[in-house]
Amino acid sequence: MAHTIFLTDEEKRLLDGGDGLVAQKCMQYLVEVCQVSGAERLIDLDGTGDFHSPMTSMAAHYEFPIEELEKIVAQGAHFKIPTFANKAPFYAQAPIHGWEKCNLCAQQDPAQCQSDPEFHKIAMRDEWYELYRKMGMLTSHSCANYMHATYLPTIGQHCSWNESSAVPYCNAVLGARSNIDGSFATCYLGKAAYYDMHITENRYATVLVKTERLIKSDIEWDVFGFAVGEDAGVHVPVLTGTGKPTTTQFMKLNSAMNTGGAVRMYHIPGSTPEAPTLEAALGGKQPKRETMVGERELKKAYDTLNYRTGDDVDMVYLGCPHLTVVDLMLLARKLEGKKLRIPLWIMTAPWLYEVARSQGYLKIYEDAGAHVLTGTCLAAMGAVPDGVKRLAVDSAKQSYYITGCYPDDDNRLEVCYGTTDDCIDSAVTGKWRGEWR
């Protein structure tokens, strides 16, 4: 039985079609989100938004034709909040840069070949982006636009984001508030369903996580995050006994937790803004349960992310989430003077491509034999190049999701997972020598 949803007079008018079809479709969608989530009302957004474009990230029956978008743009329509373009939905996204050298066709549709100029033109859906830009969208095409935006929400602001690494970054690292609900509707109307992480009481930790190891390296944060996600599920954990994460480590932790589980919010006492102390993270209450993510759990998570029967590597992929400018700098330092034996693909945000060129990183990568792409990832592209049977990655998220492109056991892709250094070594030697240390 549907619960009562309280709408303002303005919202009722939008729902009744008073501002046209597009606004009505958006309101209908938001009302359904309220029905599904149990929200009794909408909240006005005062932060930022993003959604998977070029489509609207709304349910299929709430989509509208481009002619309707053209109509409202001609009338001066704008997004109500600063809005960024996430990368496109899975199996449809061609790279913004580097697509010409992608010998890759999606498993789901062999006709979708990334190096085909006609497919690239169709996949980019430029006619939609032209209209979105007129509405104020910043077409960042990144799963980590929060790293490239130069404009971030502040503590307590209500946002509407939509990405596994981004939502925990918004909630936990910035102290802003978002569910996994970024869509055309939320950004255009500046409204979202009021439930879950928008509500203060839901943001306190209920699970106390302890660890036997001082989590401090990139791979430790990645593996730890995946193990915590598996344990916490949808609950809010407070993480104790760890080191202080860097920006890159926050990204790894966030993406891994929201891959192993569905952790949208967490606390690290002394590191995240809503947790100056353990007591503050718990809201002054006792945790509902305590859990240990120790050596056994970390080794189990690492082994889960490695599924391989041999040591020969066919390809290396780095950049999930998209590499930051500091990541690119450090990677250039590691690759300088090296010659790669197997393909190495490096993924970053389109906005950083020219920065990488001007800093000299692109030349270092190209001299080594690496290939730089932007705006997507292998899982979103839907495949790996022909002949690649064993892939090396340094991302728990990519290790987990790339298997979705190869559901058939007879055509299963094997994955070697480890540190960035492990991956570079395999790109130079063609062999995997990584192990949990």
C-alpha positions in Angstrom: 0.0 0.0 0.0 1.4 3.4 -1.0 2.2 5.8 1.8 1.2 9.5 1.8 3.7 11.9 0.1 3.3 15.5 1.1 3.9 17.9 -1.9 4.1 21.7 -1.9 1.7 23.7 -4.0 4.5 24.3 -6.5 5.3 20.5 -6.6 1.7 19.7 -7.2 1.5 22.1 -10.1 4.6 20.5 -11.7 3.1 17.1 -11.2 -0.1 18.3 -12.9 1.9 19.5 -15.9 1.8 23.2 -15.1 5.3 23.6 -16.4 5.1 21.3 -19.3 5.9 17.7 -20.1 9.6 17.5 -19.1 9.0 19.0 -15.6 5.9 16.7 -15.2 7.9 13.6 -16.1 10.6 14.6 -13.6 8.1 15.1 -10.8 6.4 11.8 -11.6 9.8 10.1 -11.4 10.6 11.8 -8.1 7.2 10.8 -6.6 7.9 7.2 -7.6 11.3 7.4 -5.9 9.5 8.6 -2.8 7.1 5.7 -3.0 9.9 3.1 -3.4 12.2 4.7 -0.7 9.5 5.5 1.8 10.2 9.2 1.7 7.3 11.4 2.7 8.5 14.5 1.0 11.0 16.1 -1.3 13.9 18.3 -0.2 15.2 21.3 -2.0 18.9 20.8 -3.1 21.5 23.5 -2.4 24.6 21.6 -3.3 25.7 20.0 -6.6 24.5 17.2 -8.8 25.7 14.7 -11.4 24.1 12.0 -13.5 25.0 9.3 -16.0 24.6 11.0 -19.4 23.7 11.4 -22.3 20.4 9.9 -21.2 18.6 11.2 -18.1 19.3 8.4 -15.5 15.6 8.2 -14.9 13.5 5.0 -15.3 12.8 4.2 -19.0 9.2 5.1 -18.8 10.1 8.6 -17.7 12.5 9.4 -20.5 11.4 12.1 -23.0 12.3 12.7 -26.7 15.0 15.2 -27.6 12.4 17.4 -29.1 11.0 18.1 -25.7 14.5 19.0 -24.4 15.0 21.4 -27.4 11.7 23.0 -26.5 12.5 23.9 -22.9 16.1 24.9 -23.8 14.7 27.4 -26.3 12.6 28.8 -23.5 15.7 29.3 -21.4 15.6 26.2 -19.1 18.6 25.7 -16.8 19.6 23.1 -14.2 18.7 24.4 -10.7 22.0 23.3 -9.2 25.6 23.0 -10.6 25.5 19.8 -12.6 28.3 17.6 -13.8 28.2 14.8 -16.4 29.1 11.4 -15.2 30.3 8.9 -17.7 27.7 7.2 -19.8 25.8 4.0 -18.7 27.6 0.6 -19.1 28.2 -0.8 -22.5 27.6 2.4 -24.3 30.4 4.8 -23.5 33.2 5.4 -26.0 36.3 7.2 -24.6 36.5 11.0 -25.2 40.2 10.7 -25.9 42.1 7.7 -27.2 39.2 5.9 -28.9 40.9 5.7 -32.2 43.3 3.1 -31.0 40.8 0.9 -29.2 40.6 -2.4 -30.9 37.6 -3.3 -28.8 34.0 -4.4 -29.4 31.4 -4.8 -26.6 30.5 -8.3 -25.7 26.8 -7.4 -25.5 26.8 -6.0 -29.0 29.8 -6.8 -31.4 28.6 -4.0 -33.6 29.7 -1.5 -30.9 33.3 -1.1 -31.8 35.1 1.7 -30.0 37.5 2.6 -32.9 34.7 3.0 -35.4 34.2 6.7 -36.1 30.5 6.2 -36.8 29.9 4.3 -33.5 31.9 7.0 -31.6 29.7 9.7 -33.0 26.5 7.9 -32.1 27.8 6.9 -28.6 28.8 10.5 -27.8 25.2 11.8 -28.4 26.6 15.3 -29.0 23.1 16.6 -29.8 22.1 15.9 -26.2 25.3 17.3 -24.7 24.9 20.5 -26.7 21.5 21.1 -25.1 22.8 20.0 -21.6 25.6 22.5 -21.8 23.1 25.3 -22.7 21.3 24.3 -19.5 24.5 24.7 -17.5 25.8 21.2 -17.4 29.6 20.9 -17.0 30.4 18.0 -19.2 33.2 16.5 -17.1 32.5 12.9 -18.3 34.1 11.5 -15.2 33.2 9.0 -12.4 35.4 11.2 -10.2 34.3 14.7 -11.2 34.6 15.7 -7.6 38.4 15.6 -8.2 38.3 17.8 -11.2 35.4 20.2 -10.6 37.2 23.0 -8.6 33.8 23.5 -7.0 32.6 21.3 -4.2 29.6 21.3 -1.9 30.2 22.2 1.7 29.2 20.5 5.0 25.5 19.9 5.3 24.6 20.9 1.8 22.1 18.6 0.1 23.3 17.1 -3.2 22.3 14.5 -5.8 25.2 12.4 -7.0 25.4 9.0 -8.7 28.6 7.0 -8.6 30.0 4.3 -6.3 33.2 6.3 -5.4 31.5 9.7 -5.4 28.6 9.2 -3.1 30.7 8.2 -0.1 33.1 11.0 -0.9 30.2 13.5 -0.8 28.8 12.1 2.5 31.9 11.0 4.4 34.8 13.1 3.2 33.0 16.4 2.4 30.2 16.1 5.0 27.6 17.1 2.3 24.5 14.9 1.9 23.6 12.6 -1.1 21.9 9.4 -1.9 22.8 7.4 -5.0 20.1 9.3 -7.0 21.7 11.7 -9.4 19.4 12.2 -12.4 18.1 14.8 -14.8 15.1 15.1 -12.6 16.9 16.0 -9.4 19.3 18.4 -11.2 16.6 20.1 -13.3 14.1 20.6 -10.5 16.6 21.0 -7.7 14.7 18.5 -5.6 15.3 15.0 -4.3 13.5 12.4 -2.2 14.1 13.1 1.5 15.4 9.8 2.9 18.5 7.9 3.9 21.6 10.1 3.9 19.7 13.4 3.7 18.5 12.7 7.3 20.9 13.4 10.2 19.9 10.4 12.3 20.7 8.0 9.4 24.3 9.3 9.1 25.5 8.1 12.5 27.6 4.9 12.6 25.9 1.7 13.7 28.8 -0.7 13.0 32.2 -0.4 14.8 35.0 -1.8 12.5 38.3 -2.7 14.0 41.4 -3.9 12.2 44.7 -5.7 13.3 46.8 -3.9 10.7 47.6 -0.2 10.4 45.9 0.5 7.1 48.1 2.9 5.2 49.1 1.9 1.7 46.9 2.3 -1.4 46.2 -1.4 -1.8 45.5 -1.8 1.9 42.8 0.9 1.7 41.4 -0.7 -1.4 41.3 -4.2 0.0 40.2 -3.0 3.4 37.3 -1.0 1.8 36.1 -4.1 -0.1 36.2 -6.2 3.0 34.4 -3.6 5.0 31.7 -3.3 2.3 31.2 -7.0 2.3 30.7 -6.9 6.1 28.8 -3.7 6.5 26.4 -4.0 3.6 24.1 -1.0 3.7 25.0 0.0 7.2 27.1 3.0 8.3 30.5 1.9 9.7 33.0 3.8 11.8 36.6 2.7 11.0 39.1 2.5 13.8 42.8 1.5 14.0 43.6 2.9 10.5 46.1 5.4 9.3 45.1 8.8 7.8 44.1 8.4 4.2 45.3 10.5 1.3 43.0 11.8 -1.4 43.8 8.8 -3.6 43.3 6.4 -0.7 39.9 8.0 0.1 38.9 7.4 -3.5 40.0 3.7 -3.3 38.3 3.2 0.0 35.1 4.8 -1.2 34.8 2.8 -4.5 35.8 -0.4 -2.8 33.3 -0.1 0.0 30.5 0.7 -2.4 31.5 -2.3 -4.5 31.9 -4.9 -1.8 28.7 -3.6 -0.2 26.6 -0.5 -0.5 28.3 1.9 1.9 27.2 5.4 1.2 28.5 6.9 4.4 31.2 6.0 6.9 33.3 7.7 9.6 37.0 7.7 10.4 37.5 9.5 13.8 39.9 12.4 13.3 39.8 12.3 9.5 36.2 12.8 8.4 34.3 16.0 9.3 31.4 14.4 11.1 33.6 12.3 13.3 35.9 14.4 15.5 35.7 11.5 17.9 34.4 8.0 18.0 31.5 9.1 20.2 30.5 11.8 17.7 30.6 9.2 14.9 28.2 7.0 16.8 25.9 9.9 17.8 26.6 9.2 21.5 25.1 5.7 21.3 26.7 2.2 21.5 27.3 0.5 18.1 24.7 -2.2 17.2 27.6 -4.5 16.6 31.4 -4.6 16.4 33.4 -6.4 13.7 37.0 -7.2 13.0 38.4 -6.8 9.6 41.8 -8.3 10.3 44.5 -10.3 8.5 42.2 -13.2 7.6 39.5 -11.0 6.2 41.9 -8.9 4.2 43.6 -11.9 2.7 40.1 -13.3 1.8 39.2 -10.1 0.1 42.5 -10.0 -1.8 42.0 -13.6 -3.0 38.4 -12.8 -4.1 39.7 -10.0 -6.3 42.3 -12.3 -7.9 40.8 -14.9 -10.2 43.5 -16.4 -12.4 45.0 -19.7 -13.3 48.4 -18.5 -14.5 50.9 -15.7 -14.5 51.0 -14.6 -18.1 49.4 -11.2 -18.4 47.9 -9.9 -21.7 47.0 -6.3 -20.7 47.2 -3.8 -17.8 44.5 -1.3 -17.0 44.9 1.7 -14.5 42.4 4.4 -13.7 39.3 3.3 -11.8 38.2 5.7 -10.4 39.7 8.1 -12.9 43.3 9.1 -12.0 43.8 12.5 -10.4 46.5 14.9 -11.6 48.8 13.7 -8.8 48.2 10.1 -9.7 49.2 10.9 -13.3 52.3 12.6 -12.1 53.3 9.7 -9.9 52.6 7.2 -12.7 54.7 9.2 -15.1 57.6 9.1 -12.6 57.2 5.3 -12.4 57.0 4.8 -16.2 59.8 7.2 -17.3 62.5 5.3 -19.2 60.7 2.0 -19.2 59.6 0.0 -22.3 56.4 -2.0 -22.0 56.0 -5.6 -23.3 52.2 -5.7 -23.2 49.5 -3.0 -23.6 48.9 -0.6 -20.7 45.8 1.6 -20.7 45.7 4.6 -18.5 42.2 6.2 -17.8 41.6 9.7 -16.5 39.1 12.5 -16.8 38.8 14.4 -20.1 39.5 17.7 -18.3 43.0 16.4 -17.3 44.1 15.3 -20.8 45.6 18.6 -21.9 47.0 19.1 -18.4 48.8 15.7 -18.7 50.1 16.8 -22.1 51.3 20.2 -21.0 53.0 18.6 -18.0 54.9 16.2 -20.2 53.2 13.1 -18.8 51.6 12.0 -22.2 55.0 11.9 -23.9 56.4 9.7 -21.1 53.5 7.3 -21.3 53.7 7.2 -25.1 57.5 6.7 -25.1 57.0 3.7 -22.7 54.2 2.3 -24.9 51.2 3.1 -22.8 47.9 4.4 -24.1 45.9 7.2 -22.5 42.1 7.3 -22.6 39.6 9.5 -20.9 35.9 9.6 -19.9 35.0 5.9 -19.4 36.4 2.6 -18.1 36.8 -0.9 -19.4 33.7 -2.1 -17.6 31.7 0.8 -19.1 33.1 0.0 -22.6 31.8 -3.5 -22.2 34.9 -5.6 -23.1 38.7 -5.8 -23.4 40.5 -5.9 -26.7 40.6 -9.2 -28.7 43.1 -11.7 -27.5 43.1 -10.5 -23.9 42.5 -13.4 -21.6 44.2 -12.2 -18.5 44.0 -8.6 -17.3 46.0 -6.8 -14.5 44.4 -4.0 -12.5 45.0 -2.1 -9.3 41.4 -1.4 -8.5 39.0 -3.6 -6.5 36.1 -2.0 -8.2 37.3 -2.7 -11.7 38.3 -6.2 -10.8 34.8 -6.9 -9.5 32.9 -5.2 -12.3 34.8 -6.3 -15.4 33.6 -9.8 -14.9 30.1 -8.6 -15.7 31.3 -8.2 -19.3 32.1 -11.9 -19.5 29.3 -13.8 -17.7 29.9 -17.0 -19.8 32.3 -19.3 -18.0 33.6 -20.6 -21.3 34.7 -17.0 -22.1 35.7 -15.8 -18.7 38.2 -13.1 -18.3 40.9 -13.8 -15.6 42.1 -10.9 -13.5 45.3 -10.2 -11.6 44.8 -7.7 -8.9 47.5 -5.9 -6.9 49.4 -2.7 -6.4 50.1 -0.1 -9.1 53.8 -1.2 -9.0 52.7 -4.8 -9.5 50.8 -3.8 -12.5 53.6 -1.8 -14.0 56.0 -4.7 -13.4 53.6 -7.0 -15.3 53.4 -4.4 -18.2 57.2 -4.5 -18.5 57.6 -8.3 -18.1 54.3 -9.7 -19.3 54.2 -11.7 -16.0 52.3 -11.3 -12.7 54.4 -11.4 -9.6 52.0 -9.6 -7.2 51.0 -11.1 -3.9 49.4 -10.0 -0.6 52.1 -8.8 1.7 
